[in-house]
Amino acid sequence: MYFVGLGLALMVMKYMEFGPVAGLSWIWVLSPFALAMAWWAWADASGYSAKRAMERELARKNDRINKNRANMGTLGKGKKR
């Protein structure tokens, strides 16, 4: 996502002819978009995206379980025999 933001900022600066970016070639200005595409392709191919999504879902599930236990008053109490 950082590459996309950088690409948008450089593109606007190039279009507005602002600062040193005005003298750069469009190839250099648009290169962060190619880097973003490469990153997303690698993240999807390596399973990085799926792993991160599963971690977020597990964290949400555990938070929901702990919240429900706290609301029922069973959180932190030991087993009753």
N, C-alpha and C positions, 0 to 999 in steps of 0.2 A: 504494500500500500504506500510505503514511503517513496518508491520509485514513481508511482503514478502521480503523487503530489509534487514531487520534484519535476517531473515532466510537464505537468500543468503550469507550474510556476515559471519554468524556463520558456515554455511556449508563449505565455503571456508576455514575459519580458522581451522575447524576440519580436513578437508582433508589435509591441509598443516601442520597440527600439530603445530599451532602457539598459543603461550600464554596459558592461563588457559583453553581455550576451548578444547585443545587437550585431557584433562583428563575427559571431560564431556561425558556422554552417548549420543548415537545418538538420543535417545528419546528426550532429552532436546534440542539438537541442531535443531531438526526438528519441535519442538513444535510451533514456530512462524507460520509455515505454517498451522497448525491446527487452531490456533487463527485467522488467516486471513480468512480461510474458514468459521469459526463461525461468524466473523464480516460480511462477505458478505451475508451469509444466513440471519442474522438478518436484515441487511440493506434492502435486497430485500423483506423480509416478512413484515417488518414494514412500508414500503412505503417511507423510508428515501431516497433511491436512486432516485425514481421517483420525489419526491418533490424537491430535489436538481436540477434535470434535468429541471424541469419546471421553477424553479427560474432562471437558466442560460438562458433558451430560452426567458423568459420574459424580462430579462435584455438586451439581444441582440436585441430583437424587439424594446424596448424603445430607445436604442442607435441608431438604424437604423432610427427610426421615427424622433428623435431629429436631427440627422445629415441631413436628407432630408429637414426638416423644416429650418434648418440653411442655407442650400444651396439655398433654395427658398427665403430666406429672411423674413420668417414669424415667426421665433422664437423670442419670447420676445415682440412682438407687441400685443396690446390689440385688442379686437373685434372692427370692424368698423361698424358704424350704418348709 
